[in-house]
Amino acid sequence: MRTLSGKQSFFLWILALIITLSSVVYQRKTGPTYPVRRSVDIGGKHIQYELLRSHNSDTDAVMNLIVPDQHISGEMLWRRYRSHDEWMSASLEREEDRLIVSVPRQPAAGKVMYKIVLEDGEGKRYELTQDPVIIRFKDPVPAVILIPHILFIFLSMLFSTRTGLEALFKGDKSYRMAIWTIVSLFLGGIIFGPIVQKYAFGAYWTGWPFGHDLTDNKSAVAVIMWLLALWRGKDPARRQRWMIGAAVVQLIVFMIPHSVLGSELDYTQSQ
């Protein structure tokens, strides 16, 4: 073990930040709550659109499609997810150059499947997505709870990556950085995480052994791995491989998209 120079330490912090930000972007864009952003050409006109996949339960999920051509109309086909509902149809209202999509609000963890179909003046129909979009509703989470959760989770990812790099380059501060990692991870994933979950979906913990929510489970896996690394890392001869291993495990589990296998209301149980 050796003390890294100031330049080396600065370089590793920058590298850790780049890796962390890249993983955050990847996780967000591949997750089931990230909006569907695409475009379609109708009559030579290029129309871009964004379809929501997550929304608060206190209002309908309203989306605006910018379609200046007054001859283009549209409809929404929808049904509640995990239900015995028949597909329902609703015409899209027009307000000047916008077609308004409005998905009826649902209780927390309720999901709706919906498809948007546009029709030009000649009756040709355009489905905006091949498969239905699934949107999940959640109760609002106060910013005073949500912001610390996001901040501490981000810091834990940053500290974890930096700890792994410190160990990889045989720096002597990996054990201290591992403590910063476990503290921020515990605050973000084990303290504020369940509180966010309670506000949003009415339950503090839906991971193992009570459910299969991967968001909860991956926090638990990362915490357990870092606790093992701190325990086994007391021995300098074992510290490097344990710190690198814990950092790799956290990076892998946090690359799993947010909200996969999350809380989900089963409407068939209430029909």
C-alpha positions in Angstrom: 0.0 0.0 0.0 1.2 3.5 -0.8 0.0 7.1 -0.5 -1.1 8.3 -3.9 0.0 11.8 -5.0 -2.4 14.7 -5.2 -2.5 14.5 -9.0 -3.2 10.7 -8.9 -5.9 11.2 -6.4 -7.5 14.0 -8.4 -7.4 11.9 -11.6 -9.1 8.9 -9.8 -11.9 11.2 -8.4 -12.5 12.5 -12.0 -12.5 8.9 -13.3 -14.9 7.8 -10.5 -17.2 10.7 -11.3 -17.3 9.8 -15.0 -18.0 6.1 -14.3 -20.7 7.1 -11.8 -22.5 9.6 -14.0 -22.3 7.1 -16.9 -23.9 4.4 -14.8 -26.6 6.8 -13.6 -27.5 7.8 -17.2 -27.5 4.1 -18.3 -29.7 3.1 -15.4 -32.2 5.8 -16.0 -32.5 5.4 -19.8 -32.9 1.6 -19.6 -35.4 1.7 -16.7 -39.2 1.0 -16.9 -40.0 4.5 -15.7 -38.1 6.4 -18.4 -40.4 8.0 -21.0 -40.7 6.6 -24.5 -39.2 9.2 -26.8 -39.7 8.6 -30.5 -40.9 10.3 -33.7 -43.2 9.5 -36.7 -43.6 11.0 -40.2 -47.1 11.8 -41.3 -47.8 13.4 -44.6 -44.2 14.6 -44.8 -44.4 16.2 -41.4 -41.9 15.0 -38.6 -43.7 14.6 -35.3 -41.7 14.0 -32.1 -43.4 12.7 -29.0 -42.8 11.6 -25.4 -45.1 9.0 -23.7 -44.9 8.8 -19.9 -44.3 5.6 -18.0 -44.4 7.0 -14.5 -46.7 9.6 -12.9 -48.1 10.8 -9.6 -51.4 9.3 -8.5 -53.0 12.7 -7.7 -53.6 13.7 -11.3 -54.2 12.1 -14.7 -51.1 11.6 -16.8 -51.4 14.3 -19.4 -49.1 14.5 -22.4 -49.1 17.0 -25.3 -48.4 15.8 -28.9 -47.4 18.8 -31.0 -49.4 18.1 -34.3 -50.0 21.4 -36.1 -51.8 19.7 -39.0 -55.5 20.1 -38.2 -56.4 17.2 -40.4 -54.6 14.7 -38.1 -56.6 13.3 -35.3 -55.9 10.6 -32.7 -57.2 8.1 -30.2 -55.9 6.3 -27.1 -56.6 2.7 -26.5 -56.1 1.7 -22.9 -56.8 -0.8 -20.2 -55.7 -1.4 -16.6 -52.6 -3.6 -16.4 -53.2 -7.0 -14.7 -56.9 -6.7 -14.9 -59.8 -8.3 -16.8 -60.7 -5.0 -18.4 -61.7 -4.8 -22.0 -59.7 -2.3 -24.1 -61.3 1.1 -24.1 -60.9 3.9 -26.6 -60.8 7.7 -26.1 -60.5 10.3 -28.8 -57.6 12.8 -28.3 -58.8 16.4 -27.7 -57.2 19.1 -29.8 -56.1 22.4 -28.4 -54.7 24.5 -31.3 -51.6 22.7 -32.5 -51.7 20.0 -29.7 -53.4 16.7 -29.3 -53.9 15.9 -25.7 -53.3 12.4 -24.3 -54.8 11.9 -20.8 -54.3 8.5 -19.0 -56.8 8.2 -16.1 -55.0 8.4 -12.8 -54.8 5.2 -10.7 -54.0 4.3 -7.1 -50.4 3.9 -6.0 -48.7 1.0 -7.8 -51.6 0.8 -10.3 -50.6 0.4 -13.9 -52.3 1.3 -17.2 -51.4 -0.1 -20.7 -52.0 2.4 -23.5 -51.5 2.9 -27.2 -51.7 6.1 -29.2 -52.9 5.9 -32.8 -52.9 9.0 -35.1 -55.0 9.2 -38.3 -54.3 11.5 -41.2 -57.0 13.2 -43.4 -57.1 10.3 -45.7 -57.9 7.8 -43.0 -54.4 6.2 -42.8 -53.6 5.2 -39.2 -50.2 5.4 -37.5 -49.5 3.5 -34.2 -46.9 5.4 -32.3 -45.6 2.2 -30.6 -45.7 -1.4 -31.6 -46.5 -2.6 -28.1 -48.6 -0.8 -25.5 -46.8 1.6 -23.2 -47.1 0.7 -19.5 -47.4 3.6 -17.0 -47.2 3.1 -13.3 -48.7 5.6 -10.8 -47.2 6.5 -7.5 -48.2 8.7 -4.6 -46.2 12.0 -4.3 -43.0 11.9 -2.3 -42.0 15.0 -0.4 -38.8 16.7 -1.7 -37.4 16.7 1.8 -37.3 12.9 1.7 -36.7 12.3 -2.0 -33.7 14.7 -2.4 -31.6 13.2 0.4 -32.4 9.7 -0.9 -31.1 10.5 -4.4 -28.1 12.5 -3.0 -26.9 9.7 -0.7 -27.4 7.0 -3.3 -25.4 9.0 -5.8 -22.6 9.7 -3.2 -22.5 6.0 -2.3 -22.0 5.1 -6.0 -19.3 7.7 -6.3 -17.5 6.7 -3.1 -17.8 3.0 -4.0 -16.2 3.5 -7.4 -13.5 5.7 -5.9 -12.8 3.1 -3.2 -12.4 0.4 -5.8 -10.0 2.6 -7.9 -8.0 3.4 -4.7 -7.6 -0.3 -4.1 -6.9 -1.1 -7.7 -4.0 1.4 -7.7 -2.9 0.1 -4.3 -3.6 3.4 -2.4 -3.6 3.3 1.4 -6.9 5.1 1.8 -9.3 2.5 0.5 -10.5 1.4 4.0 -11.4 4.9 5.0 -13.2 5.5 1.7 -15.1 2.2 2.2 -16.5 3.7 5.5 -17.7 6.7 3.6 -19.3 4.3 1.1 -21.2 2.2 3.6 -22.4 5.3 5.5 -23.8 7.0 2.4 -25.2 3.7 1.1 -26.9 2.9 4.4 -28.5 6.4 4.6 -29.6 6.4 1.0 -30.7 2.8 0.5 -31.7 1.6 4.0 -32.9 4.7 5.7 -34.3 7.1 3.1 -35.0 4.4 0.5 -37.8 2.7 2.5 -39.3 6.0 3.5 -39.5 7.0 -0.2 -41.1 3.6 -0.8 -43.6 4.1 2.0 -44.7 7.5 0.6 -44.8 6.3 -3.0 -46.4 2.8 -2.6 -47.5 2.4 1.0 -44.8 -0.1 2.1 -41.4 0.4 3.6 -39.8 -2.7 2.1 -41.0 -4.9 -0.8 -37.7 -6.7 -1.4 -36.7 -10.1 0.0 -38.2 -11.8 2.0 -41.4 -9.9 1.6 -41.3 -9.4 -2.2 -39.1 -9.3 -5.2 -38.5 -5.6 -5.7 -35.0 -5.4 -7.2 -34.5 -1.8 -6.1 -34.8 -2.9 -2.5 -32.8 -6.1 -3.1 -29.9 -4.5 -4.8 -29.5 -2.0 -1.9 -29.4 -4.9 0.5 -26.9 -6.8 -1.6 -24.6 -3.7 -1.8 -24.8 -3.1 1.9 -24.0 -6.7 2.8 -21.1 -6.8 0.3 -19.6 -3.6 1.8 -20.0 -4.8 5.4 -18.1 -8.0 4.4 -15.4 -5.9 2.7 -15.0 -3.8 5.8 -14.7 -6.9 8.0 -12.4 -8.8 5.7 -10.5 -5.7 4.7 -9.1 -5.2 8.2 -6.4 -7.5 7.1 -4.2 -5.4 4.7 -3.2 -8.6 2.8 -6.9 -9.1 1.8 -8.0 -5.5 1.6 -7.3 -4.9 -2.1 -9.4 -7.7 -3.5 -12.3 -7.2 -1.1 -12.5 -3.5 -1.8 -12.3 -4.0 -5.6 -14.9 -6.9 -5.3 -17.4 -4.8 -3.3 -17.0 -1.8 -5.7 -17.6 -4.1 -8.7 -20.7 -5.7 -7.1 -22.2 -2.3 -6.3 -21.6 -1.1 -9.8 -23.2 -4.2 -11.3 -26.3 -4.2 -9.0 -26.8 -0.4 -9.5 -26.7 -0.8 -13.2 -29.9 -2.8 -12.9 -32.6 -0.4 -14.0 -34.5 1.4 -11.2 -38.0 0.1 -10.3 -37.6 -3.3 -12.1 -40.0 -5.8 -10.5 -41.3 -2.9 -8.3 -44.6 -2.5 -6.5 -47.6 -3.4 -8.7 -51.3 -3.4 -8.1 -53.1 -6.6 -9.2 -56.6 -5.5 -10.3 -57.7 -9.1 -10.8 -57.7 -9.5 -7.0 -60.4 -6.8 -6.6 -62.7 -7.8 -9.4 
